[in-house]
Amino acid sequence: MTALAQSFADVSAPDLAATDAVALHHQVAQFLYLEARLADTHDYDGWEALWTDDAIYWVPANGDDTDPEKEMSVLYDNRSRIGVRIRQLKTGRRHTQTPRSELARVISNIEIAEVRGNEVDVRANVLIYEDNLRGDTLWAARNTYRLRMVDGGFRLVRKKIALVNNNKPIFTLSFLV
């Protein structure tokens, strides 16, 4: 988004700090549940539509307090790379996803960390159950999100998935985390 477009968006966007805390928490939780359902059901187009143009999708490696510009990451996608990832998944030719994994995730401990204008920073714990030909795998993560209110609904600006075991070798993450 250009600086001029961002300034117009900021003027017309609601100030989320003025929103009732319980109502804001509910809206945030509903959005996170929607994002999880779209990922779990392989609704790639629906999931991709949740992202802003300036989005970052990040899975750090070797700890959760790393600099993705200087250190290796499992994933570090900008908006363009998110689109490439979705197109690859939709081909049906990702060998680690043939047949594709059955997924179910549980999101808990949702906390509003900070509210700034039309954006909210959120923390949550996530447990993802994956069933595939390799067997059953449980993925545990501490996620942080930055959500932006756009046209009356939230969009993902940033999603950081800090796997609790990211300091060890991990299986291929060939699904939407």
Backbone bond lengths (Angstrom), bond angles and torsions (degrees), N, CA, C in turn:
res aa  C-N    CA-C-N  psi(-1)  N-CA   C-N-CA  omega(-1)  CA-C   N-CA-C  phi
1 M - - - 1.443 - - 1.531 107.79 -
2 T 1.316 116.51 134.61 1.457 120.61 179.69 1.522 109.99 -71.11
3 A 1.321 115.52 161.96 1.469 119.94 -179.90 1.528 110.76 -61.36
4 L 1.338 116.53 -39.27 1.459 120.41 179.65 1.529 110.79 -65.65
5 A 1.331 116.59 -45.28 1.471 120.24 178.20 1.519 110.67 -62.17
6 Q 1.341 117.01 -40.50 1.463 120.64 179.13 1.520 110.76 -63.13
7 S 1.349 117.50 -40.44 1.466 119.45 -179.36 1.523 110.62 -65.45
8 F 1.354 118.90 -38.23 1.460 120.95 175.83 1.523 110.75 -66.36
9 A 1.331 117.40 -40.10 1.463 121.21 178.91 1.522 110.30 -63.43
10 D 1.337 116.71 -40.15 1.461 120.52 -179.67 1.528 111.38 -64.47
11 V 1.351 116.95 -37.74 1.457 121.05 -178.86 1.527 110.47 -66.72
12 S 1.340 117.16 -41.08 1.459 120.29 -175.32 1.521 113.19 -89.29
13 A 1.336 118.27 -9.86 1.462 121.48 -176.75 1.522 110.70 -80.28
14 P 1.320 116.38 148.26 1.465 119.81 179.44 1.521 111.46 -72.32
15 D 1.326 115.49 153.98 1.460 120.36 173.08 1.524 106.67 -89.59
16 L 1.323 116.06 105.59 1.464 120.79 -175.33 1.525 112.54 -65.80
17 A 1.330 117.64 -20.99 1.464 120.68 178.00 1.532 110.97 -64.11
18 A 1.325 116.48 -24.19 1.466 120.43 178.89 1.529 112.38 -82.39
19 T 1.342 116.70 -8.12 1.463 121.45 -179.88 1.522 109.84 -78.60
20 D 1.329 116.49 141.03 1.455 121.99 175.17 1.534 109.20 -53.02
21 A 1.338 118.11 133.07 1.466 122.69 -174.98 1.526 112.44 -59.21
22 V 1.323 117.34 -40.29 1.467 120.48 -179.62 1.522 109.88 -68.94
23 A 1.314 117.56 -41.75 1.465 121.26 178.67 1.530 110.68 -65.11
24 L 1.328 117.18 -40.95 1.462 120.59 178.44 1.525 110.87 -64.04
25 H 1.330 116.55 -44.47 1.465 120.27 178.69 1.536 110.04 -59.84
26 H 1.309 116.75 -42.43 1.470 120.99 179.12 1.536 110.87 -62.33
27 Q 1.332 116.92 -46.12 1.462 120.80 178.99 1.527 111.12 -60.32
28 V 1.324 116.04 -44.15 1.462 121.32 179.65 1.528 109.79 -62.28
29 A 1.332 116.82 -48.54 1.469 120.71 -178.92 1.523 110.65 -60.01
30 Q 1.319 117.73 -43.60 1.468 120.74 179.51 1.530 110.91 -61.81
31 F 1.327 116.68 -39.24 1.466 119.53 177.67 1.530 111.06 -65.31
32 L 1.329 117.77 -43.93 1.469 120.77 179.70 1.532 110.87 -63.54
33 Y 1.319 117.19 -38.55 1.465 120.32 177.47 1.536 110.64 -65.23
34 L 1.322 116.60 -40.21 1.465 120.64 177.34 1.531 110.25 -62.26
35 E 1.315 116.93 -47.83 1.467 120.84 -179.66 1.527 110.52 -59.10
36 A 1.327 117.17 -42.02 1.466 121.94 178.92 1.529 110.78 -64.08
37 R 1.321 117.24 -44.35 1.474 120.47 -179.46 1.517 111.14 -62.86
38 L 1.323 116.89 -43.03 1.465 119.74 179.70 1.529 111.03 -62.57
39 A 1.337 116.95 -41.22 1.467 120.42 178.10 1.528 110.70 -67.17
40 D 1.328 117.20 -45.23 1.472 121.23 -178.04 1.522 112.95 -63.38
41 T 1.317 117.05 -33.81 1.466 120.88 -176.55 1.531 112.27 -95.19
42 H 1.329 116.05 7.44 1.469 121.87 177.70 1.524 111.98 60.94
43 D 1.332 116.43 33.41 1.463 121.41 174.28 1.525 106.75 -84.64
44 Y 1.331 115.27 77.65 1.457 121.64 -171.67 1.529 112.58 -63.72
45 D 1.317 117.68 -41.02 1.459 119.73 179.88 1.527 111.07 -66.45
46 G 1.323 116.29 -43.73 1.468 119.88 177.89 1.514 111.68 -62.09
47 W 1.348 116.50 -42.70 1.463 120.83 -179.83 1.527 110.15 -65.06
48 E 1.315 117.04 -44.58 1.470 119.82 -178.72 1.527 111.51 -63.70
49 A 1.324 117.10 -33.29 1.466 120.88 -179.12 1.528 112.86 -66.73
50 L 1.316 118.13 -14.03 1.467 121.73 -179.68 1.527 113.34 -77.45
51 W 1.330 118.28 -10.85 1.466 122.27 -172.09 1.532 112.26 -94.72
52 T 1.335 115.68 146.11 1.461 121.70 173.87 1.528 109.24 -82.36
53 D 1.318 116.24 168.51 1.464 120.88 179.65 1.527 112.95 -67.59
54 D 1.317 117.81 -24.10 1.476 121.48 -178.04 1.536 111.42 -102.88
55 A 1.309 116.99 27.67 1.472 122.69 -172.08 1.525 113.64 -72.28
56 I 1.342 114.18 153.33 1.466 124.17 171.29 1.524 107.83 -132.53
57 Y 1.338 115.39 130.58 1.478 124.21 179.40 1.522 104.81 -121.45
58 W 1.357 116.81 113.73 1.462 120.19 -166.57 1.524 111.76 -134.46
59 V 1.328 115.84 130.47 1.458 122.97 171.00 1.534 106.11 -122.45
60 P 1.333 117.61 101.94 1.468 119.41 -178.83 1.525 112.18 -69.46
61 A 1.310 115.62 157.28 1.467 123.11 172.66 1.529 107.57 -113.74
62 N 1.317 116.33 150.92 1.476 121.78 173.71 1.522 113.76 59.55
63 G 1.317 116.18 51.57 1.458 121.39 178.36 1.513 110.88 110.86
64 D 1.326 116.49 172.20 1.465 118.76 -179.73 1.514 112.85 -112.61
65 D 1.334 117.77 -1.30 1.456 121.45 -179.82 1.529 109.17 -112.54
66 T 1.326 115.90 55.59 1.457 121.10 -177.50 1.524 109.48 -111.38
67 D 1.298 116.13 165.83 1.464 122.24 176.52 1.524 107.76 -103.41
68 P 1.326 118.15 109.55 1.463 120.08 -175.78 1.529 113.30 -65.82
69 E 1.316 117.30 -16.68 1.462 120.24 178.21 1.526 111.34 -80.58
70 K 1.360 116.86 -16.86 1.461 120.69 -176.05 1.521 113.86 -120.77
71 E 1.330 116.83 -17.62 1.456 120.76 -175.81 1.528 110.12 -127.55
72 M 1.329 114.99 157.81 1.454 121.40 -179.11 1.530 111.34 -63.62
73 S 1.305 115.06 145.32 1.464 122.55 174.51 1.517 108.15 -128.73
74 V 1.330 115.81 155.15 1.464 119.97 171.59 1.524 108.30 -67.68
75 L 1.331 116.59 -43.68 1.468 124.60 176.89 1.518 108.17 -142.85
76 Y 1.309 116.68 141.09 1.466 120.77 170.97 1.518 106.37 -152.51
77 D 1.333 115.40 87.51 1.460 122.11 -172.98 1.520 111.39 -107.69
78 N 1.329 115.74 135.86 1.456 120.37 166.96 1.531 107.19 -89.56
79 R 1.316 117.88 -174.95 1.467 120.69 -174.47 1.524 111.79 -61.95
80 S 1.314 116.42 -40.12 1.462 120.19 179.70 1.527 110.81 -63.11
81 R 1.323 116.45 -43.56 1.469 121.04 -178.79 1.538 110.97 -68.98
82 I 1.328 117.44 -31.98 1.469 120.20 174.45 1.521 109.10 -59.52
83 G 1.337 116.60 -44.27 1.462 120.71 178.33 1.521 112.21 -61.72
84 V 1.323 117.13 -41.18 1.467 121.05 177.59 1.526 110.02 -62.85
85 R 1.319 117.12 -44.56 1.466 121.70 179.12 1.534 110.65 -58.53
86 I 1.321 116.83 -43.90 1.468 121.00 179.51 1.525 110.50 -63.83
87 R 1.329 117.18 -44.96 1.466 119.62 179.15 1.524 111.11 -60.74
88 Q 1.332 117.27 -38.58 1.466 120.78 177.97 1.527 110.84 -64.42
89 L 1.323 117.15 -44.98 1.464 120.37 179.65 1.524 111.30 -62.28
90 K 1.321 117.26 -36.13 1.459 121.42 -177.40 1.525 113.16 -73.22
91 T 1.336 118.72 -15.60 1.469 120.16 179.56 1.519 111.63 -68.65
92 G 1.347 116.95 -26.41 1.454 120.26 -175.89 1.517 112.83 78.44
93 R 1.331 116.91 7.91 1.466 120.76 -177.54 1.521 113.11 -109.75
94 R 1.314 118.09 22.64 1.463 121.01 173.31 1.521 105.75 -86.02
95 H 1.315 116.76 105.49 1.461 121.02 -171.27 1.523 112.61 -57.89
96 T 1.323 117.77 -31.92 1.462 118.64 178.26 1.522 111.64 -74.76
97 Q 1.318 116.83 -7.40 1.458 121.16 177.75 1.531 111.30 -119.97
98 T 1.336 116.23 32.95 1.461 121.87 176.51 1.512 108.49 -123.08
99 P 1.307 120.70 103.85 1.459 125.56 -7.09 1.525 110.10 -70.93
100 R 1.308 115.23 160.81 1.466 118.57 -176.21 1.527 111.13 -69.62
101 S 1.314 114.18 152.15 1.463 121.24 -178.96 1.518 111.14 -65.63
102 E 1.319 114.72 144.94 1.466 120.80 167.19 1.519 105.78 -89.11
103 L 1.312 116.09 131.34 1.459 121.37 -173.44 1.524 111.32 -127.78
104 A 1.316 115.12 146.94 1.459 121.50 170.91 1.518 106.86 -149.69
105 R 1.317 116.69 127.74 1.467 118.84 -179.94 1.519 111.36 -122.77
106 V 1.315 113.38 149.28 1.456 122.34 177.03 1.521 106.73 -116.84
107 I 1.321 115.87 130.08 1.463 121.41 178.72 1.519 107.15 -113.37
108 S 1.338 115.60 131.22 1.472 119.05 -178.99 1.526 110.20 -143.48
109 N 1.315 114.91 176.42 1.461 122.64 176.72 1.525 111.69 52.56
110 I 1.306 116.84 43.45 1.465 121.28 -179.34 1.524 108.57 -72.13
111 E 1.322 115.32 122.83 1.466 121.71 -179.69 1.518 109.85 -128.13
112 I 1.305 116.07 136.68 1.460 121.11 171.07 1.527 105.77 -83.46
113 A 1.329 116.62 117.29 1.470 120.53 -177.40 1.525 111.37 -89.14
114 E 1.325 116.50 -42.20 1.469 119.94 -177.47 1.520 109.07 -159.49
115 V 1.335 114.95 146.09 1.458 121.31 176.48 1.525 107.13 -123.46
116 R 1.342 115.58 128.09 1.465 122.02 178.53 1.518 108.65 -136.20
117 G 1.309 117.19 106.81 1.458 120.02 178.19 1.514 111.11 58.89
118 N 1.343 116.30 -119.34 1.467 120.69 -178.36 1.532 112.11 -97.71
119 E 1.340 116.98 16.34 1.461 120.97 179.08 1.525 110.90 -122.54
120 V 1.335 114.37 150.29 1.456 121.02 178.65 1.524 108.43 -136.99
121 D 1.334 115.90 133.82 1.458 121.72 174.26 1.518 108.23 -97.03
122 V 1.333 115.35 134.63 1.460 121.88 -172.30 1.516 109.42 -132.29
123 R 1.329 116.10 145.19 1.467 122.92 171.87 1.520 108.14 -119.13
124 A 1.344 115.53 145.88 1.464 119.85 176.53 1.525 109.07 -158.31
125 N 1.305 115.64 153.07 1.456 121.11 171.41 1.517 107.95 -96.40
126 V 1.340 115.34 144.55 1.458 120.38 -176.95 1.524 108.70 -136.28
127 L 1.319 115.24 137.71 1.457 122.14 172.84 1.528 106.24 -122.98
128 I 1.339 115.86 123.30 1.465 121.07 -179.59 1.523 108.04 -113.34
129 Y 1.319 115.51 125.19 1.460 121.92 173.62 1.518 106.69 -96.95
130 E 1.336 116.30 125.80 1.465 121.24 178.01 1.521 108.82 -121.35
131 D 1.327 116.13 128.04 1.459 122.50 174.50 1.518 107.78 -117.71
132 N 1.344 115.89 122.11 1.461 120.11 176.28 1.524 108.92 -149.47
133 L 1.319 117.31 -172.93 1.465 120.77 -177.40 1.528 112.70 -60.53
134 R 1.304 116.98 -26.19 1.459 122.34 178.93 1.530 111.38 -72.59
135 G 1.318 116.46 -21.30 1.461 121.86 -178.25 1.510 110.93 126.52
136 D 1.310 115.28 -159.35 1.462 122.00 -179.81 1.523 109.22 -99.55
137 T 1.328 116.40 134.74 1.463 121.69 178.39 1.514 108.81 -131.85
138 L 1.319 116.36 137.88 1.465 122.02 172.09 1.521 108.08 -107.26
139 W 1.303 115.67 128.06 1.458 122.42 177.13 1.524 107.27 -112.70
140 A 1.312 117.80 122.14 1.470 121.89 177.56 1.526 107.99 -110.65
141 A 1.335 116.04 138.61 1.460 119.74 -177.12 1.518 110.84 -148.61
142 R 1.317 113.11 154.78 1.467 122.09 169.50 1.521 105.69 -109.67
143 N 1.310 115.73 108.82 1.458 120.55 -175.82 1.514 111.36 -97.36
144 T 1.315 115.13 146.67 1.458 121.22 167.41 1.524 106.96 -125.05
145 Y 1.304 114.78 142.78 1.454 121.79 -176.87 1.523 108.63 -131.34
146 R 1.312 116.04 148.69 1.464 121.76 163.37 1.519 104.65 -119.27
147 L 1.327 114.78 120.73 1.461 121.82 179.85 1.518 108.58 -111.22
148 R 1.314 115.46 143.63 1.466 121.08 177.82 1.526 107.89 -123.43
149 M 1.318 115.23 134.37 1.451 120.78 175.50 1.529 108.10 -78.40
150 V 1.334 116.30 120.38 1.462 122.72 -179.04 1.523 107.46 -133.69
151 D 1.312 116.81 121.23 1.469 121.48 178.05 1.525 112.40 51.31
152 G 1.328 116.86 42.64 1.455 121.47 175.14 1.513 116.11 83.07
153 G 1.321 118.00 2.92 1.464 120.89 178.95 1.513 110.97 -140.18
154 F 1.318 116.51 157.39 1.457 120.03 179.32 1.519 110.91 -78.12
155 R 1.328 114.99 151.08 1.461 124.49 171.44 1.518 107.28 -134.39
156 L 1.330 115.43 150.97 1.468 121.97 178.81 1.523 110.00 -80.46
157 V 1.325 115.53 124.12 1.456 121.77 173.77 1.526 108.70 -98.80
158 R 1.321 114.78 -38.72 1.463 120.07 -177.60 1.523 108.52 -151.21
159 K 1.322 115.30 136.95 1.459 121.07 174.02 1.518 107.04 -135.73
160 K 1.320 114.95 119.74 1.465 121.80 177.56 1.520 107.71 -115.15
161 I 1.339 115.64 122.38 1.453 122.11 -178.74 1.519 107.26 -110.43
162 A 1.321 117.42 102.73 1.466 121.95 -179.87 1.525 108.12 -94.75
163 L 1.335 116.14 93.96 1.464 120.41 178.04 1.520 108.66 -61.23
164 V 1.334 116.90 135.79 1.460 118.81 -176.38 1.526 112.32 -68.45
165 N 1.324 117.38 -19.72 1.467 120.50 179.64 1.528 111.67 -111.85
166 N 1.319 117.96 30.11 1.463 119.81 -174.40 1.528 113.87 -74.75
167 N 1.306 116.89 1.00 1.467 120.25 175.36 1.531 111.33 -91.46
168 K 1.332 116.76 1.13 1.466 122.54 179.37 1.523 109.23 -116.42
169 P 1.348 116.95 162.90 1.461 118.24 172.14 1.524 109.48 -60.23
170 I 1.334 117.20 137.12 1.454 120.56 -179.40 1.527 109.29 -125.43
171 F 1.333 115.12 157.65 1.458 120.85 174.77 1.522 108.47 -64.72
172 T 1.296 114.94 163.87 1.452 121.05 176.41 1.518 110.25 -60.45
173 L 1.312 115.47 128.47 1.461 121.09 173.13 1.521 106.80 -92.02
174 S 1.307 116.65 87.82 1.458 120.13 -175.21 1.524 111.54 -106.40
175 F 1.317 116.27 19.79 1.464 121.64 175.63 1.512 107.77 -127.38
176 L 1.314 117.13 173.62 1.465 121.61 178.21 1.519 108.56 -75.29
177 V 1.317 116.49 118.94 1.458 121.01 -178.45 1.503 110.75 -88.42
